[in-house]
Amino acid sequence: MRSFTSFAVAALLSAGVAQFAQADVTSFWGTLDVDHPKVAAGTGLSGTFTDIYNFTLGSEYELSTSAVVLNLKNIFDIKDGTGVVSLYSKTAPTTSLLTYDFDATTGDATFFKKLAGGDYFFTVAGDADGAYGGSYLFDVAIKPVVGVPEPETYALMGLGLVALVAARSRKVTARKQAQLA
C-alpha cells in the first residue's frame, strides 16, 4: 500500500511539474451549454498568476460559479486572501460584473449572476506559495432564466378569473330562470 501511495504522489508531482511549465493560462470554452458545466483545474509556479477563461452565452442565462484552493499539505497552495475570481463582458473588459475571493480556509464560494447573451471572460488570480506552486478548482454552470410574472400580469389574470366567474354566474341564473318559466 505504501509503495502505491508513493507512486501516486510521484505521478501527481510529475504531472503537476509538467503543467507548471506554463505560466498564466488563457482558455477558450466556446459557447456554454446547459448540459455541460465547465470545470478548470489551474496550477502554477510559485508567485502571482492570472488565468483567463473566455466563453460565449447564446442567450440570457443565470450563471453560477465557484472556486476553491486545492491545498495539498503546502505542496500546492495559494496564499490565503489572494485568490480572486472576476467576471467581465468583452464589451466592457475593464468593468467587473462579479468578483469574489476564494481560499483554502473558506472552502468554495458559489455566486450567481444573470447575464444576457454575449461574449464574456473570467479571470482567476492569486499568489501561489506552495513548494511546487498553487492549485485551484474553478467551475461554471448555466441554467435558463425563468421569468417571474409582473404584478400587472397577476392583476390581468385576476380580472380574467372574475370575468369567468361572472359569466358562469349569469349563465347559471339564466338557466334557472328558463327552468322556472
N, C-alpha and C positions, 0 to 999 in steps of 0.2 A: 504494500500500500504506500509505503514511504517513497519508494522509487517512482511510482506513478505520480504522486504529488510533486516530487522534484521535477519529473519530466514535464508535467503540466505547467509548472511555474516557469521552467526554462523555455517551453514553447510560447507561453504568453509573453515573456520578456523579449524573445527573439522576434515575435510578430510585432510587438509594440515598438521595438527599436527600429524595425523596418519602416513603420509608419511615422516615427519621429523624424525621419529624414526630411519630411516636408514640413514647412513652417505653417503659415496661415493657409487655410483651405477655402476655395470658392467652389460651391456645388450648384448645379442647375437641375432642379427637380422637375421641371416642366409644369404641366397643368395638374393641380392637385385633384384627387378623386376621392369621393366619399368612402368608397370601399377599401381604399389603400392608404392608411396613415403613413406618414414619413417618420423614420427614426434615424438619427445620426449619432454615431459614437465618435466623438472627437478626441484626439490625443495630440500632444505637442511637447516639444522640448521645454526644459525649464526656462522661465521668462514669460513675458506677456505674449498673448496671442489674440487674434481676431479672425474667426471663421465666418464665412458668408454663405447663406443658403437662399438661392433665388427660386421663386416659384410664381405661378400664374393661377388666378381664380377665374373660371369661365363665367361665373355669375355671382350673385350675392350669397355668402355663406357665413356661418358662425364658425370661427376658428378657435381651437383650443390648443394650448402649447404648455409643455412642462420641461424642466431641466433639472438635473441632479449631478453632483460631483461623484465620480467613482473613486473613492479614496481606498487604496489598497495598501494599508499599513505604511504610509509615507513613501511608497514606491512610485505611485501615480497619485498626485494630489494637486488641487487648485486652492490657492491660499484663500482662507475664509474671508468673505466680504468682497471678493474681487470678481466672482462670476456674474456676468450681466448678459441678459438676452434682450435685444431690441428689435422691433418690427418697423419697417419703413415701406412706404409706397415709392415706386420708381418715379412717379410724377413729382414727389417732394422728398428726395432722398436725404435731406438733412433734418427733417422733422419726424421725430419718433412717434409712431401711433400707439406703441405699447412698449414698456420697459419694465423688467423685473430682475431681481437679484436671485442667485441660487448658490448654494454651497453644500458641504457635506453635513453640516450641523442641522440644517432645516429640512433635510430630505428634499423631496421635489416640490416645486411650486407650480401650480397649474393656473393658467389665466385664459380668459375667453374674450373674444373681440369679434364684433360683427363687421364684415368687410364687403365692399362692393366688388364686382368683377374687375380684374386688372392685374398688373404686374407688381410684385412685392419682393422684399428680401428681409431675412433675419440676419442679425449679427450676433454671434456668441463670442464673448470676450472674457478674458481672465488673466490671472498670473499663476502659471504652473510652477509649483515649488517642490514637487516630489523628487526623489533621487533620479527617476527617469522621466520627469516632466509631469504633465497633468492629463486627466482623462475625464470625460463627461458623457452623459447620455442626454439627448435632446429629441423631443418628439412633437409632431404637429398632426392634428386631425381636423377635419371639417365636417359640418353637417348643414343641411339646407336650413334656411331661415324660415320659421313657421310664423305666418302673420297673426297678430293679435288684433281682433276687431276693435275699431274705434268706437267711442261712446255713441256716435251718431248711428253706427250700424246697429247697435243694440236698440236704440230708440226706434229705428225703422222696423226692426224685427218685432218689437213690442206693438207698434201701430198695426202691423200686418196681422198679428195674432188677435188684437182687439177687433179688427175688421172681420176676421174669420168667425170669431165668436158671435159678433153682432149679426152677420149674415146667417149663421146657423140658427140663431135665436129667432130671427124673422121667419125663416123657413119653417121652423117648428111651430111658431104661432100661427102662420098661415095654414098649415096642415090641420091644426086643431080647430081653427075656425071653419075650415072646409068640412071637417067631420061633423061639426055641430049643425051645419046648415043642411 
